[in-house]
Amino acid sequence: MEIATKMETGRRKAKHGPNAKIARICKNMTQDSLAFKMEMSQSKISALELQDEIDDVTLDKLAAALEVPVDFLKDFVPEETIDSYIVNNNDTYEMTQTNSDSASGNDVVQQKIVEKEENIYYPLDKVTELYERLLKEKEQQIEELKAKLQK
């Protein structure tokens, strides 16, 4: 089974069913609850989630039931989002998802998440460092006392 195919433009092709599954899981919905909202069986939802392409009428119903834009179901390609995850040299993590606007050929930025990695100091490291320093001081004192005794 192929994960994603590339269209002539070099972009991977979005898979409608798996996108519906991603949206359903993100909304913490079961197939049963989605089926109830769409007035169809759970097995039909399961079958839809396996399809690469879903007709526009059903996609519109799915988007409404999942409360997501229909463009998400049509255009989202997880692999492109993962590929666009960039780690900068200054420990800033940046993710940008772009989709091509077929009319103008321009890339449209849809999502940008930036987060800064924080340096975390663990108290255990400090305790260990302090213990090692105290241990060295005690060893020095013992050596000094031994030297005095041998005189």
C-alpha positions in Angstrom: 0.0 0.0 0.0 1.5 3.3 -1.1 1.5 6.1 1.6 1.2 9.0 -0.8 1.5 9.6 -4.5 3.0 12.7 -6.1 1.0 14.7 -8.6 2.5 16.3 -11.7 3.4 19.4 -9.6 5.6 17.4 -7.2 3.1 17.6 -4.3 1.9 14.5 -2.7 -1.8 13.7 -3.2 -4.0 14.0 -0.1 -6.0 11.0 1.0 -9.5 11.9 2.1 -10.3 8.9 4.2 -7.2 9.0 6.4 -7.6 12.7 6.8 -11.1 12.1 8.1 -9.7 9.6 10.5 -7.1 12.1 11.7 -9.8 14.8 12.2 -12.0 12.3 14.0 -9.3 11.2 16.4 -8.2 14.9 17.0 -11.8 15.6 17.9 -11.9 12.6 20.3 -14.8 11.0 18.4 -15.4 7.4 17.9 -16.5 5.9 14.6 -19.9 5.2 16.3 -20.4 8.8 17.4 -19.4 10.1 13.9 -21.8 7.6 12.3 -24.6 8.8 14.5 -23.9 12.4 13.5 -23.9 11.5 9.9 -26.8 9.1 10.1 -25.0 6.1 8.7 -23.5 2.9 10.1 -20.2 2.6 11.9 -19.0 0.1 9.2 -19.6 2.8 6.5 -17.5 5.3 8.5 -14.8 2.6 8.7 -14.9 2.0 5.0 -14.8 5.8 4.3 -11.7 6.2 6.4 -9.9 3.6 4.2 -10.8 5.4 0.9 -8.2 7.6 -0.8 -10.9 9.7 -2.5 -14.4 10.5 -1.3 -17.1 12.2 -3.3 -17.6 15.9 -2.6 -21.1 15.5 -1.1 -19.9 13.0 1.4 -16.8 15.1 2.1 -19.0 18.1 2.9 -21.1 16.0 5.3 -17.9 14.6 7.0 -16.5 18.1 7.3 -19.7 19.4 8.9 -20.0 16.4 11.3 -16.3 16.7 12.3 -16.5 20.5 12.4 -13.4 21.0 10.3 -12.9 22.8 7.0 -13.6 20.6 3.9 -10.2 21.8 2.6 -8.5 20.0 5.5 -10.0 16.7 4.3 -9.2 17.5 0.6 -5.7 19.0 0.9 -3.9 17.9 4.1 -0.9 15.7 3.5 0.8 14.5 6.8 4.0 13.7 5.1 4.4 17.3 3.8 3.8 18.6 7.3 6.5 16.3 8.8 8.9 17.2 6.0 8.4 20.9 6.7 9.4 20.5 10.4 12.7 22.5 10.7 15.1 22.6 13.6 17.0 25.9 13.6 20.5 26.3 15.1 19.2 28.4 18.0 17.1 25.6 19.4 13.9 27.1 18.0 11.6 24.5 16.5 9.5 25.8 13.6 6.8 24.0 11.6 5.2 25.6 8.6 2.7 23.9 6.3 2.2 25.4 2.8 -0.3 24.5 0.2 -0.1 25.6 -3.4 -2.8 27.9 -4.6 -3.5 26.3 -8.0 -4.9 29.5 -9.5 -1.9 31.7 -8.9 0.8 29.1 -8.3 1.8 30.8 -5.1 2.3 28.9 -1.8 -0.1 29.9 1.0 1.1 29.5 4.6 -1.7 27.9 6.6 -0.1 27.0 9.8 3.0 28.1 11.7 4.0 26.8 15.1 7.1 28.0 16.8 8.3 26.9 20.2 11.5 27.5 22.1 13.2 24.7 23.9 13.8 25.7 27.5 16.9 24.7 29.4 15.8 22.6 32.4 18.1 22.3 35.4 17.4 19.2 37.4 18.0 19.5 41.1 19.3 15.9 41.2 22.3 17.0 39.1 23.0 19.8 41.6 22.8 17.4 44.5 25.1 15.0 42.8 27.6 17.8 42.1 27.5 19.0 45.7 27.9 15.4 47.0 31.0 14.9 44.8 32.5 18.1 46.0 31.9 17.3 49.7 33.3 13.8 49.1 36.6 15.3 47.6 36.9 17.6 50.6 36.5 14.7 53.0 39.1 12.7 51.1 41.5 15.6 51.3 40.9 15.9 55.1 41.6 12.1 55.5 44.8 12.4 53.5 45.9 15.3 55.6 45.2 13.5 58.9 47.0 10.4 57.6 50.0 12.5 56.8 50.0 14.0 60.3 49.8 10.6 61.9 52.8 9.3 59.9 55.0 12.2 61.1 
